Amino acid sequence: MKNTKKFLALVLALVMAFSLMACETTETPDDPGSTVTDPGTNGGGGGGGGVVGPAKNDGTVNMGIWWQLYYDSSHTSVEDYPSYGGDLRAHMRFDNMRAMEERYDIRFYVHNLTWDGVIESINTSILAGSPDMDVYYVQVSDFGLSSALNGMAIDLRTILPADHDLFNEQKYVTFLDIGDGAAYLINYVSAEDLVEHTYPLAFNRQLIEAYNLECPTILWDRGEWTWDKFIEYCIAITADTTGDGNIDQFGFAGYLSETFTELMFSNGTYLAGGPTENLSSPEVGEVLQLIYDLWNTHQVAFPYDYADFNDAGGSAHDSMRRAYREGNIGFFPIACWIASEGDYDVNSDQALNFDTVYVRWPVGPNGNAATNAGKNAAGGGAYMLPAGVPEPELVFQILYDWWNWYDHDITLRDDPETLSWWFTSTAFEVDLQDHNFSVMADAGSTLQFEVWNALSVEGFMLGLESLVAGAMTPAQVQETYRNLFQDGLNTMFR
């Protein structure tokens, strides 16, 4: 979804990018001084200017999702929110919900249908011409995009005026442009929306310092953080620290899904960003070669876990994402949700004894630091109004008001105090938290539409694993899977 530079400037004005500070060792405070909040409960509605609207003909607006959002008409007290702690914003959301009920003479309900239930409801009721819900929350890459492209969502350009914020400044609402300009998949705008689903590169600050390596954030600022420098650093860090002849410290570790995607973005490219596959391009070939080199040519990457998703012993997407926690990994893909399991919670037994510093991915030979994407526009979730929903204009206006609990005052919406989880998950030090947030915000400001994961091309992850294992070359991966991706895109964009 589109994020304007103007909005980025607003967010970055709230925090400072402490690049130099990011590589200075300081004492770890006993208490980071912030309260962790759940980023998954940001509902909201709001401020319609007091204009009385018509009642929806059945008296309700219903949203299908797979968790609970606050507040809706089933909540009778602001304290119904389990994490309520007296926050003014909770009161504003609750009061706004009551005002919406009166303004539109409706009741607004959020239904936890479960993940499978949302998919089933979309695939059955919409196709039958009578959607169960007036609004659905969808996971874009898994089933949201296919729903939109297969006629199961309303293009809001057909029901809203051309001068609406949704199609212009996008200060309050935004849409996912899938290449045809249609507005099927929408979302509210917020500082949280900017940083969520970003996967910066992270590094272990103490390991960088132990090998007297210049801070990568400083190299980024100077325009010197490149693939070549990254490989140089990984080689320097990889070591046999016990002297028993076995390598036990590695320059890199990461799950292949994030690693492959982010390396493509860092090289200014993509695999499936439109109707034509790009796997066969020289730029993607360079990405595959770098992955091959990390594990085989230079042998600087942590041994990959090839466990199947359904293997009772665990799965690669868990073990590889969290290998860095042992403190023997130099660089790794990171996200707040990956780092949120006690990494920097002073009350947790899992708290780390080293600092994690975020930095943008190094720039590839065909990349550009100013334009490289830092976030997948097709990642995360979005909302859609299903085809066949009665009174779609009214439904959209009610949804817009529900999101707009702050009555267009974005200083309330984007107050850093409400984003504490996005800061405290990343570091102990406040300065380092600010730096890490600023890197996420910078990454989230430049988007690339990429759906290779959504296509679920059979065997491709095994192909990437074969590349890591040295059993396939980059050219073989390209030749083996390019037609399969094209077939998938032909189906998706038909």
Summary of the structure (lengths in Angstrom):
residues: 494
radius of gyration: 23.3
end to end distance: 22.0
largest distance: 76.3
contacts: 1629
relative contact order: 0.20
helix: 41%
strand: 11%
